[in-house]
Amino acid sequence: MIKKIINIVRKKILESKSYSIFILKNNFDFLIKKIFEEINEIIISLQKYKIYKNCYNRYFLIKEICDLLYHIIIFIIYNNFSLFEIEKEFFRRTRISGKKEKKNR
C-alpha cells in the first residue's frame, strides 16, 4: 500500500503546479513545519472524536491522518530514502521486542 501511495505522489510531482512540487522546491524547514502542523491537527481531531464518537469526527480524523502520511511520504522522497531501507528497518524490528529496540537506540 505504501508503495502505491508513494507512486501516486511521485506522479503528482511531475505536474509543475502540484502542491507536492511546491513543497519539494521549498526548504526542508517548510516540510518539517507541515509535518508538525499535521500532527497537531490529528491531536485536535482525535480529542473531538474521543468526545463525540460519530462518523463526522471520525472522517476528519482520517483526513488528518492522510495529510500526515502524505507529508511523511514527501519527506521520504525529499530525503531520497528507499522503501527497501524502510522495509528492512521494519523487518529488523519484528525480530526484537519494543523495549529492547528502544534500549538499543
N, CA, C and O atoms as a Tinker XYZ file with bonds, in Angstrom:
   420  protein
     1  N      0.823000   -1.191000    0.000000    73     2
     2  CA     0.000000    0.000000    0.000000    64     1     3
     3  C      0.870000    1.260000    0.000000    63     2     4     5
     4  O      0.612000    2.185000   -0.770000    81     3
     5  N      1.884000    1.304000    0.844000    73     3     6
     6  CA     2.751000    2.489000    0.906000    64     5     7
     7  C      3.420000    2.709000   -0.438000    63     6     8     9
     8  O      3.558000    3.844000   -0.893000    81     7
     9  N      3.835000    1.622000   -1.070000    73     7    10
    10  CA     4.470000    1.723000   -2.387000    64     9    11
    11  C      3.519000    2.388000   -3.392000    63    10    12    13
    12  O      3.929000    3.234000   -4.187000    81    11
    13  N      2.259000    1.993000   -3.341000    73    11    14
    14  CA     1.247000    2.544000   -4.237000    64    13    15
    15  C      1.056000    4.043000   -3.983000    63    14    16    17
    16  O      0.962000    4.833000   -4.922000    81    15
    17  N      1.000000    4.423000   -2.709000    73    15    18
    18  CA     0.813000    5.835000   -2.349000    64    17    19
    19  C      2.022000    6.659000   -2.796000    63    18    20    21
    20  O      1.865000    7.754000   -3.336000    81    19
    21  N      3.214000    6.138000   -2.573000    73    19    22
    22  CA     4.428000    6.859000   -2.984000    64    21    23
    23  C      4.444000    7.035000   -4.493000    63    22    24    25
    24  O      4.832000    8.095000   -4.984000    81    23
    25  N      4.034000    6.025000   -5.231000    73    23    26
    26  CA     3.977000    6.150000   -6.695000    64    25    27
    27  C      2.982000    7.217000   -7.125000    63    26    28    29
    28  O      3.242000    7.961000   -8.071000    81    27
    29  N      1.853000    7.300000   -6.446000    73    27    30
    30  CA     0.852000    8.338000   -6.753000    64    29    31
    31  C      1.455000    9.723000   -6.513000    63    30    32    33
    32  O      1.308000   10.623000   -7.339000    81    31
    33  N      2.136000    9.886000   -5.371000    73    31    34
    34  CA     2.747000   11.177000   -5.041000    64    33    35
    35  C      3.845000   11.511000   -6.044000    63    34    36    37
    36  O      3.950000   12.655000   -6.487000    81    35
    37  N      4.657000   10.537000   -6.403000    73    35    38
    38  CA     5.723000   10.778000   -7.393000    64    37    39
    39  C      5.140000   11.233000   -8.737000    63    38    40    41
    40  O      5.720000   12.089000   -9.406000    81    39
    41  N      4.004000   10.666000   -9.130000    73    39    42
    42  CA     3.354000   11.097000  -10.384000    64    41    43
    43  C      2.866000   12.533000  -10.265000    63    42    44    45
    44  O      2.957000   13.309000  -11.216000    81    43
    45  N      2.343000   12.886000   -9.081000    73    43    46
    46  CA     1.878000   14.255000   -8.871000    64    45    47
    47  C      3.036000   15.246000   -8.939000    63    46    48    49
    48  O      2.861000   16.383000   -9.375000    81    47
    49  N      4.209000   14.814000   -8.511000    73    47    50
    50  CA     5.383000   15.685000   -8.518000    64    49    51
    51  C      5.730000   16.102000   -9.947000    63    50    52    53
    52  O      6.285000   17.179000  -10.165000    81    51
    53  N      5.408000   15.265000  -10.900000    73    51    54
    54  CA     5.707000   15.572000  -12.292000    64    53    55
    55  C      4.887000   16.750000  -12.821000    63    54    56    57
    56  O      5.262000   17.384000  -13.807000    81    55
    57  N      3.771000   17.034000  -12.160000    73    55    58
    58  CA     2.948000   18.180000  -12.557000    64    57    59
    59  C      3.597000   19.451000  -12.011000    63    58    60    61
    60  O      3.817000   19.569000  -10.805000    81    59
    61  N      3.896000   20.373000  -12.870000    73    59    62
    62  CA     4.656000   21.560000  -12.468000    64    61    63
    63  C      3.948000   22.443000  -11.444000    63    62    64    65
    64  O      4.606000   23.171000  -10.701000    81    63
    65  N      2.624000   22.389000  -11.393000    73    63    66
    66  CA     1.892000   23.245000  -10.455000    64    65    67
    67  C      1.353000   22.463000   -9.256000    63    66    68    69
    68  O      0.498000   22.969000   -8.529000    81    67
    69  N      1.831000   21.263000   -9.044000    73    67    70
    70  CA     1.307000   20.455000   -7.946000    64    69    71
    71  C      1.800000   20.973000   -6.599000    63    70    72    73
    72  O      2.842000   21.620000   -6.502000    81    71
    73  N      1.032000   20.674000   -5.579000    73    71    74
    74  CA     1.412000   21.033000   -4.219000    64    73    75
    75  C      2.676000   20.280000   -3.826000    63    74    76    77
    76  O      3.516000   20.814000   -3.102000    81    75
    77  N      2.815000   19.056000   -4.291000    73    75    78
    78  CA     3.998000   18.241000   -3.979000    64    77    79
    79  C      5.270000   18.919000   -4.464000    63    78    80    81
    80  O      6.253000   18.992000   -3.727000    81    79
    81  N      5.259000   19.406000   -5.676000    73    79    82
    82  CA     6.460000   20.064000   -6.217000    64    81    83
    83  C      6.718000   21.369000   -5.475000    63    82    84    85
    84  O      7.870000   21.744000   -5.252000    81    83
    85  N      5.659000   22.053000   -5.097000    73    83    86
    86  CA     5.801000   23.277000   -4.310000    64    85    87
    87  C      6.540000   22.980000   -3.006000    63    86    88    89
    88  O      7.454000   23.714000   -2.629000    81    87
    89  N      6.149000   21.911000   -2.319000    73    87    90
    90  CA     6.806000   21.542000   -1.061000    64    89    91
    91  C      8.256000   21.161000   -1.313000    63    90    92    93
    92  O      9.141000   21.593000   -0.575000    81    91
    93  N      8.512000   20.370000   -2.328000    73    91    94
    94  CA     9.871000   19.914000   -2.603000    64    93    95
    95  C     10.796000   21.049000   -3.013000    63    94    96    97
    96  O     12.004000   20.975000   -2.789000    81    95
    97  N     10.239000   22.102000   -3.615000    73    95    98
    98  CA    11.068000   23.248000   -4.013000    64    97    99
    99  C     11.331000   24.198000   -2.850000    63    98   100   101
   100  O     12.286000   24.973000   -2.879000    81    99
   101  N     10.481000   24.134000   -1.828000    73    99   102
   102  CA    10.718000   24.953000   -0.638000    64   101   103
   103  C     11.788000   24.280000    0.206000    63   102   104   105
   104  O     12.220000   23.166000   -0.092000    81   103
   105  N     12.206000   24.961000    1.251000    73   103   106
   106  CA    13.275000   24.375000    2.058000    64   105   107
   107  C     12.748000   23.297000    2.998000    63   106   108   109
   108  O     11.542000   23.136000    3.187000    81   107
   109  N     13.672000   22.584000    3.565000    73   107   110
   110  CA    13.375000   21.474000    4.460000    64   109   111
   111  C     12.561000   21.926000    5.667000    63   110   112   113
   112  O     11.701000   21.185000    6.145000    81   111
   113  N     12.818000   23.114000    6.157000    73   111   114
   114  CA    12.098000   23.629000    7.322000    64   113   115
   115  C     10.598000   23.739000    7.060000    63   114   116   117
   116  O      9.789000   23.489000    7.953000    81   115
   117  N     10.234000   24.107000    5.854000    73   115   118
   118  CA     8.827000   24.201000    5.490000    64   117   119
   119  C      8.155000   22.836000    5.618000    63   118   120   121
   120  O      7.055000   22.730000    6.160000    81   119
   121  N      8.809000   21.808000    5.124000    73   119   122
   122  CA     8.267000   20.448000    5.179000    64   121   123
   123  C      8.126000   19.979000    6.630000    63   122   124   125
   124  O      7.106000   19.393000    6.993000    81   123
   125  N      9.118000   20.227000    7.439000    73   123   126
   126  CA     9.060000   19.847000    8.857000    64   125   127
   127  C      7.912000   20.577000    9.554000    63   126   128   129
   128  O      7.183000   19.992000   10.355000    81   127
   129  N      7.766000   21.852000    9.237000    73   127   130
   130  CA     6.669000   22.649000    9.807000    64   129   131
   131  C      5.318000   22.025000    9.440000    63   130   132   133
   132  O      4.427000   21.929000   10.284000    81   131
   133  N      5.172000   21.609000    8.199000    73   131   134
   134  CA     3.924000   20.990000    7.744000    64   133   135
   135  C      3.662000   19.677000    8.482000    63   134   136   137
   136  O      2.521000   19.391000    8.845000    81   135
   137  N      4.702000   18.882000    8.706000    73   135   138
   138  CA     4.528000   17.613000    9.420000    64   137   139
   139  C      4.035000   17.870000   10.845000    63   138   140   141
   140  O      3.105000   17.213000   11.312000    81   139
   141  N      4.662000   18.828000   11.534000    73   139   142
   142  CA     4.228000   19.140000   12.901000    64   141   143
   143  C      2.820000   19.740000   12.910000    63   142   144   145
   144  O      2.040000   19.481000   13.827000    81   143
   145  N      2.505000   20.519000   11.921000    73   143   146
   146  CA     1.161000   21.085000   11.806000    64   145   147
   147  C      0.128000   19.959000   11.674000    63   146   148   149
   148  O     -0.924000   19.998000   12.313000    81   147
   149  N      0.431000   18.969000   10.850000    73   147   150
   150  CA    -0.498000   17.841000   10.666000    64   149   151
   151  C     -0.619000   17.006000   11.930000    63   150   152   153
   152  O     -1.706000   16.525000   12.248000    81   151
   153  N      0.477000   16.825000   12.655000    73   151   154
   154  CA     0.415000   16.090000   13.926000    64   153   155
   155  C     -0.504000   16.815000   14.898000    63   154   156   157
   156  O     -1.314000   16.186000   15.579000    81   155
   157  N     -0.380000   18.129000   14.964000    73   155   158
   158  CA    -1.241000   18.932000   15.830000    64   157   159
   159  C     -2.708000   18.801000   15.422000    63   158   160   161
   160  O     -3.584000   18.699000   16.281000    81   159
   161  N     -2.978000   18.805000   14.127000    73   159   162
   162  CA    -4.358000   18.667000   13.646000    64   161   163
   163  C     -4.913000   17.280000   13.962000    63   162   164   165
   164  O     -6.111000   17.140000   14.210000    81   163
   165  N     -4.066000   16.258000   13.957000    73   163   166
   166  CA    -4.509000   14.920000   14.346000    64   165   167
   167  C     -4.891000   14.908000   15.821000    63   166   168   169
   168  O     -5.910000   14.329000   16.198000    81   167
   169  N     -4.080000   15.541000   16.645000    73   167   170
   170  CA    -4.366000   15.591000   18.083000    64   169   171
   171  C     -5.710000   16.269000   18.330000    63   170   172   173
   172  O     -6.524000   15.771000   19.108000    81   171
   173  N     -5.943000   17.391000   17.679000    73   171   174
   174  CA    -7.216000   18.116000   17.838000    64   173   175
   175  C     -8.380000   17.256000   17.361000    63   174   176   177
   176  O     -9.404000   17.165000   18.037000    81   175
   177  N     -8.227000   16.625000   16.197000    73   175   178
   178  CA    -9.290000   15.771000   15.659000    64   177   179
   179  C     -9.540000   14.563000   16.555000    63   178   180   181
   180  O    -10.684000   14.150000   16.745000    81   179
   181  N     -8.481000   14.006000   17.096000    73   179   182
   182  CA    -8.619000   12.855000   17.991000    64   181   183
   183  C     -9.371000   13.241000   19.260000    63   182   184   185
   184  O    -10.216000   12.484000   19.737000    81   183
   185  N     -9.067000   14.412000   19.808000    73   183   186
   186  CA    -9.770000   14.869000   21.006000    64   185   187
   187  C    -11.256000   15.042000   20.728000    63   186   188   189
   188  O    -12.089000   14.658000   21.549000    81   187
   189  N    -11.594000   15.611000   19.589000    73   187   190
   190  CA   -13.009000   15.773000   19.224000    64   189   191
   191  C    -13.673000   14.412000   19.020000    63   190   192   193
   192  O    -14.815000   14.200000   19.428000    81   191
   193  N    -12.946000   13.501000   18.389000    73   191   194
   194  CA   -13.501000   12.170000   18.134000    64   193   195
   195  C    -13.732000   11.415000   19.443000    63   194   196   197
   196  O    -14.720000   10.692000   19.570000    81   195
   197  N    -12.835000   11.574000   20.414000    73   195   198
   198  CA   -12.991000   10.885000   21.690000    64   197   199
   199  C    -14.215000   11.401000   22.445000    63   198   200   201
   200  O    -14.875000   10.645000   23.157000    81   199
   201  N    -14.513000   12.684000   22.287000    73   199   202
   202  CA   -15.668000   13.276000   22.966000    64   201   203
   203  C    -16.958000   12.945000   22.226000    63   202   204   205
   204  O    -17.932000   12.490000   22.826000    81   203
   205  N    -16.951000   13.178000   20.917000    73   203   206
   206  CA   -18.154000   12.972000   20.097000    64   205   207
   207  C    -17.887000   11.849000   19.105000    63   206   208   209
   208  O    -17.539000   12.109000   17.953000    81   207
   209  N    -18.043000   10.635000   19.531000    73   207   210
   210  CA   -17.742000    9.494000   18.651000    64   209   211
   211  C    -18.838000    9.374000   17.598000    63   210   212   213
   212  O    -19.824000    8.659000   17.779000    81   211
   213  N    -18.643000   10.084000   16.506000    73   211   214
   214  CA   -19.583000    9.993000   15.395000    64   213   215
   215  C    -18.803000    9.935000   14.091000    63   214   216   217
   216  O    -17.599000   10.187000   14.064000    81   215
   217  N    -19.496000    9.604000   13.019000    73   215   218
   218  CA   -18.829000    9.427000   11.726000    64   217   219
   219  C    -18.236000   10.734000   11.199000    63   218   220   221
   220  O    -17.243000   10.711000   10.472000    81   219
   221  N    -18.828000   11.861000   11.555000    73   219   222
   222  CA   -18.323000   13.162000   11.115000    64   221   223
   223  C    -16.918000   13.397000   11.672000    63   222   224   225
   224  O    -16.006000   13.736000   10.917000    81   223
   225  N    -16.735000   13.224000   12.967000    73   223   226
   226  CA   -15.415000   13.433000   13.579000    64   225   227
   227  C    -14.435000   12.334000   13.185000    63   226   228   229
   228  O    -13.240000   12.592000   13.047000    81   227
   229  N    -14.923000   11.124000   13.004000    73   227   230
   230  CA   -14.064000   10.032000   12.534000    64   229   231
   231  C    -13.520000   10.367000   11.141000    63   230   232   233
   232  O    -12.340000   10.155000   10.860000    81   231
   233  N    -14.386000   10.888000   10.279000    73   231   234
   234  CA   -13.988000   11.265000    8.922000    64   233   235
   235  C    -12.873000   12.320000    8.958000    63   234   236   237
   236  O    -11.898000   12.208000    8.216000    81   235
   237  N    -13.007000   13.336000    9.807000    73   235   238
   238  CA   -11.980000   14.380000    9.885000    64   237   239
   239  C    -10.678000   13.846000   10.470000    63   238   240   241
   240  O     -9.598000   14.291000   10.081000    81   239
   241  N    -10.766000   12.908000   11.387000    73   239   242
   242  CA    -9.563000   12.283000   11.926000    64   241   243
   243  C     -8.843000   11.505000   10.825000    63   242   244   245
   244  O     -7.620000   11.580000   10.712000    81   243
   245  N     -9.582000   10.774000   10.032000    73   243   246
   246  CA    -8.994000   10.021000    8.909000    64   245   247
   247  C     -8.363000   10.976000    7.894000    63   246   248   249
   248  O     -7.283000   10.697000    7.372000    81   247
   249  N     -9.029000   12.098000    7.611000    73   247   250
   250  CA    -8.463000   13.093000    6.690000    64   249   251
   251  C     -7.127000   13.621000    7.197000    63   250   252   253
   252  O     -6.185000   13.777000    6.420000    81   251
   253  N     -7.042000   13.894000    8.483000    73   251   254
   254  CA    -5.802000   14.416000    9.058000    64   253   255
   255  C     -4.698000   13.357000    9.042000    63   254   256   257
   256  O     -3.530000   13.679000    8.827000    81   255
   257  N     -5.064000   12.110000    9.266000    73   255   258
   258  CA    -4.086000   11.018000    9.178000    64   257   259
   259  C     -3.546000   10.933000    7.754000    63   258   260   261
   260  O     -2.343000   10.756000    7.559000    81   259
   261  N     -4.409000   11.055000    6.772000    73   259   262
   262  CA    -3.978000   11.044000    5.365000    64   261   263
   263  C     -3.045000   12.215000    5.071000    63   262   264   265
   264  O     -2.047000   12.054000    4.370000    81   263
   265  N     -3.363000   13.379000    5.600000    73   263   266
   266  CA    -2.500000   14.551000    5.399000    64   265   267
   267  C     -1.108000   14.304000    5.979000    63   266   268   269
   268  O     -0.103000   14.633000    5.349000    81   267
   269  N     -1.048000   13.724000    7.182000    73   267   270
   270  CA     0.243000   13.441000    7.801000    64   269   271
   271  C      1.020000   12.417000    6.979000    63   270   272   273
   272  O      2.212000   12.596000    6.731000    81   271
   273  N      0.358000   11.355000    6.558000    73   271   274
   274  CA     1.026000   10.334000    5.742000    64   273   275
   275  C      1.567000   10.937000    4.447000    63   274   276   277
   276  O      2.677000   10.619000    4.021000    81   275
   277  N      0.784000   11.799000    3.835000    73   275   278
   278  CA     1.216000   12.465000    2.612000    64   277   279
   279  C      2.515000   13.241000    2.847000    63   278   280   281
   280  O      3.462000   13.127000    2.069000    81   279
   281  N      2.551000   14.028000    3.922000    73   279   282
   282  CA     3.735000   14.841000    4.197000    64   281   283
   283  C      4.928000   13.969000    4.597000    63   282   284   285
   284  O      6.071000   14.322000    4.307000    81   283
   285  N      4.681000   12.860000    5.246000    73   283   286
   286  CA     5.776000   11.935000    5.563000    64   285   287
   287  C      6.312000   11.309000    4.276000    63   286   288   289
   288  O      7.519000   11.110000    4.141000    81   287
   289  N      5.433000   11.002000    3.343000    73   287   290
   290  CA     5.882000   10.462000    2.055000    64   289   291
   291  C      6.718000   11.503000    1.304000    63   290   292   293
   292  O      7.737000   11.165000    0.702000    81   291
   293  N      6.293000   12.746000    1.339000    73   291   294
   294  CA     7.089000   13.816000    0.728000    64   293   295
   295  C      8.453000   13.894000    1.415000    63   294   296   297
   296  O      9.473000   14.096000    0.756000    81   295
   297  N      8.467000   13.735000    2.731000    73   295   298
   298  CA     9.714000   13.720000    3.497000    64   297   299
   299  C     10.624000   12.579000    3.018000    63   298   300   301
   300  O     11.830000   12.767000    2.855000    81   299
   301  N     10.041000   11.411000    2.797000    73   299   302
   302  CA    10.793000   10.245000    2.303000    64   301   303
   303  C     11.382000   10.547000    0.933000    63   302   304   305
   304  O     12.553000   10.262000    0.680000    81   303
   305  N     10.580000   11.120000    0.055000    73   303   306
   306  CA    11.036000   11.459000   -1.292000    64   305   307
   307  C     12.104000   12.551000   -1.231000    63   306   308   309
   308  O     13.129000   12.458000   -1.906000    81   307
   309  N     11.865000   13.577000   -0.429000    73   307   310
   310  CA    12.794000   14.700000   -0.284000    64   309   311
   311  C     14.180000   14.216000    0.129000    63   310   312   313
   312  O     15.195000   14.710000   -0.362000    81   311
   313  N     14.207000   13.250000    1.029000    73   311   314
   314  CA    15.472000   12.733000    1.559000    64   313   315
   315  C     15.999000   11.520000    0.799000    63   314   316   317
   316  O     17.016000   10.932000    1.168000    81   315
   317  N     15.296000   11.160000   -0.259000    73   315   318
   318  CA    15.718000   10.067000   -1.124000    64   317   319
   319  C     15.912000    8.749000   -0.359000    63   318   320   321
   320  O     16.847000    7.995000   -0.628000    81   319
   321  N     15.012000    8.488000    0.598000    73   319   322
   322  CA    15.026000    7.201000    1.283000    64   321   323
   323  C     14.361000    6.185000    0.368000    63   322   324   325
   324  O     13.412000    6.512000   -0.345000    81   323
   325  N     14.853000    4.967000    0.388000    73   323   326
   326  CA    14.212000    3.929000   -0.418000    64   325   327
   327  C     13.231000    3.150000    0.451000    63   326   328   329
   328  O     13.401000    3.059000    1.667000    81   327
   329  N     12.214000    2.596000   -0.180000    73   327   330
   330  CA    11.280000    1.753000    0.550000    64   329   331
   331  C     11.991000    0.522000    1.098000    63   330   332   333
   332  O     11.617000   -0.007000    2.144000    81   331
   333  N     13.007000    0.074000    0.391000    73   331   334
   334  CA    13.776000   -1.076000    0.853000    64   333   335
   335  C     14.391000   -0.781000    2.223000    63   334   336   337
   336  O     14.350000   -1.628000    3.115000    81   335
   337  N     14.963000    0.419000    2.392000    73   335   338
   338  CA    15.556000    0.793000    3.675000    64   337   339
   339  C     14.514000    0.788000    4.795000    63   338   340   341
   340  O     14.770000    0.308000    5.899000    81   339
   341  N     13.352000    1.324000    4.491000    73   339   342
   342  CA    12.285000    1.416000    5.486000    64   341   343
   343  C     11.750000    0.026000    5.812000    63   342   344   345
   344  O     11.558000   -0.311000    6.981000    81   343
   345  N     11.507000   -0.784000    4.773000    73   343   346
   346  CA    11.023000   -2.150000    4.994000    64   345   347
   347  C     12.037000   -2.978000    5.776000    63   346   348   349
   348  O     11.663000   -3.777000    6.634000    81   347
   349  N     13.316000   -2.787000    5.480000    73   347   350
   350  CA    14.377000   -3.509000    6.176000    64   349   351
   351  C     14.355000   -3.178000    7.670000    63   350   352   353
   352  O     14.517000   -4.063000    8.510000    81   351
   353  N     14.152000   -1.899000    7.994000    73   351   354
   354  CA    14.088000   -1.484000    9.395000    64   353   355
   355  C     12.858000   -2.073000   10.086000    63   354   356   357
   356  O     12.942000   -2.530000   11.226000    81   355
   357  N     11.715000   -2.060000    9.395000    73   355   358
   358  CA    10.516000   -2.672000    9.973000    64   357   359
   359  C     10.746000   -4.164000   10.237000    63   358   360   361
   360  O     10.375000   -4.677000   11.292000    81   359
   361  N     11.358000   -4.850000    9.277000    73   359   362
   362  CA    11.631000   -6.274000    9.433000    64   361   363
   363  C     12.575000   -6.513000   10.607000    63   362   364   365
   364  O     12.367000   -7.440000   11.388000    81   363
   365  N     13.605000   -5.687000   10.736000    73   363   366
   366  CA    14.552000   -5.821000   11.851000    64   365   367
   367  C     13.823000   -5.705000   13.184000    63   366   368   369
   368  O     14.114000   -6.436000   14.131000    81   367
   369  N     12.881000   -4.785000   13.245000    73   367   370
   370  CA    12.150000   -4.561000   14.495000    64   369   371
   371  C     11.194000   -5.689000   14.834000    63   370   372   373
   372  O     10.845000   -5.863000   16.002000    81   371
   373  N     10.762000   -6.457000   13.852000    73   371   374
   374  CA     9.845000   -7.566000   14.154000    64   373   375
   375  C     10.559000   -8.692000   14.890000    63   374   376   377
   376  O      9.914000   -9.544000   15.499000    81   375
   377  N     11.879000   -8.698000   14.836000    73   375   378
   378  CA    12.639000   -9.778000   15.461000    64   377   379
   379  C     13.078000   -9.471000   16.888000    63   378   380   381
   380  O     13.676000  -10.323000   17.546000    81   379
   381  N     12.783000   -8.241000   17.383000    73   379   382
   382  CA    13.141000   -7.911000   18.764000    64   381   383
   383  C     11.966000   -7.214000   19.435000    63   382   384   385
   384  O     11.087000   -6.674000   18.763000    81   383
   385  N     11.958000   -7.231000   20.759000    73   383   386
   386  CA    10.860000   -6.586000   21.488000    64   385   387
   387  C     10.994000   -5.066000   21.398000    63   386   388   389
   388  O     12.083000   -4.543000   21.163000    81   387
   389  N      9.890000   -4.374000   21.584000    73   387   390
   390  CA     9.893000   -2.916000   21.549000    64   389   391
   391  C     10.776000   -2.315000   22.621000    63   390   392   393
   392  O     11.476000   -1.332000   22.378000    81   391
   393  N     10.746000   -2.910000   23.825000    73   391   394
   394  CA    11.580000   -2.408000   24.923000    64   393   395
   395  C     13.059000   -2.543000   24.588000    63   394   396   397
   396  O     13.840000   -1.614000   24.797000    81   395
   397  N     13.436000   -3.704000   24.068000    73   395   398
   398  CA    14.843000   -3.945000   23.726000    64   397   399
   399  C     15.281000   -3.009000   22.598000    63   398   400   401
   400  O     16.385000   -2.468000   22.633000    81   399
   401  N     14.425000   -2.822000   21.608000    73   399   402
   402  CA    14.759000   -1.960000   20.475000    64   401   403
   403  C     15.000000   -0.530000   20.965000    63   402   404   405
   404  O     15.978000    0.100000   20.562000    81   403
   405  N     14.126000   -0.013000   21.826000    73   403   406
   406  CA    14.294000    1.357000   22.331000    64   405   407
   407  C     15.556000    1.479000   23.187000    63   406   408   409
   408  O     16.250000    2.495000   23.144000    81   407
   409  N     15.843000    0.445000   23.957000    73   407   410
   410  CA    17.031000    0.463000   24.814000    64   409   411
   411  C     18.322000    0.512000   23.974000    63   410   412   413
   412  O     19.314000    1.107000   24.395000    81   411
   413  N     18.302000   -0.105000   22.808000    73   411   414
   414  CA    19.487000   -0.169000   21.942000    64   413   415
   415  C     19.695000    1.082000   21.099000    63   414   416   417
   416  O     20.689000    1.167000   20.377000    81   415
   417  N     18.805000    2.041000   21.165000    73   415   418
   418  CA    18.941000    3.263000   20.359000    64   417   419
   419  C     20.050000    4.137000   20.865000    63   418   420
   420  O     20.301000    5.204000   20.303000    81   419
